[in-house]
Amino acid sequence: MQLDAPIEKHQLFIFKQPHLYPLARLINEYRRYAVLVADSNRARIFVFGRGRTIAAEEVQNEKMNRTEVGGWSQMRFQRHVDHLRLQHAKEVVEALDRIVREEAIETVIIAGDEVVIPVLREQMPPALAAKVEDRMNLDIRTPEHEIMERTLETFQARDAVLDMERVEELKDAVRGTKLGVAGIADTLAALSNGQVDELFLAAGINEIEHEPEAASAVFKAYAPGEEDEIPNANRRRVVVDELIKRAQETGARTHFIKDASLLAAMGGVGATLRYSM
């Protein structure tokens, strides 16, 4: 499979199963988000993900030129401009809302002039407005590749801040409410029970501590009698891939934490739980 998103390290894996970790991390880091760039009569909507443009749409409306109004009074002219601006905003928001629903987008970044952005925000239904995470200064004529580059930087910077907040919530859950677990063994057990709401993994696989007992449990469940045949180099990969596989199967969200120090005390693995046993 040819990917547009950059691969951090080129490797060849030869084993009985695919190595899921780098693929899952890439999907997490380059997941889909929507961008709206607009002015008073034109809007461009993009869906970016996995290092490429997934969808693009444009909304174009009538442009009011002051020289065309003839003998109109200033007040009448302004009412007409306000009406056109409002209609434009409604059309743009309808298009954005449809795209966000169809593409299952969780994050929206908006950019545009100081006049149109407040009007657009006023027209957004609550569910759409809640997905708007950032506002940027981008001209409507900005090239598509530059829009993707600049918004991706913003998107990933936002993720870095959220990582710190999420890990703090995880630590509180482990210490306080008991709706959190740390380490491979407890996390694997919680995943097996379908308890996990969010799985947290260090973004560098070598930062995840290899627990022999937990690994043995995985090998017995996954490939009974074949544990001795699995090369040492693959043991960590098999265990971590099993965490990701079980998270996918039980609908748990997976987060890859770039700052390894945030999860160091937990051995690079932790999870928040839907319920305690």
JOFENPE-V189088 format. One record per run of one state. SS is the DSSP state (2 for helix, 1 for strand, 0 for the rest). FROM is the first residue (numbers start at 1). TO is the last residue. Records with the same first field share a line. If there is no record, write none. Layout:
SS = FROM-TO  FROM-TO
This chain:
0 = 1-19  30-32  39-41  50-51  61-65  69-73  103-107  113-113  124-125  130-131  137-143  178-179  183-183  193-195  203-204  208-211  223-226  230-231  250-252  258-259  263-263  267-268  274-277
2 = 20-29  66-68  74-102  114-123  126-129  144-177  184-192  205-207  212-222  227-229  232-249  260-262  264-266
1 = 33-38  42-49  52-60  108-112  132-136  180-182  196-202  253-257  269-273
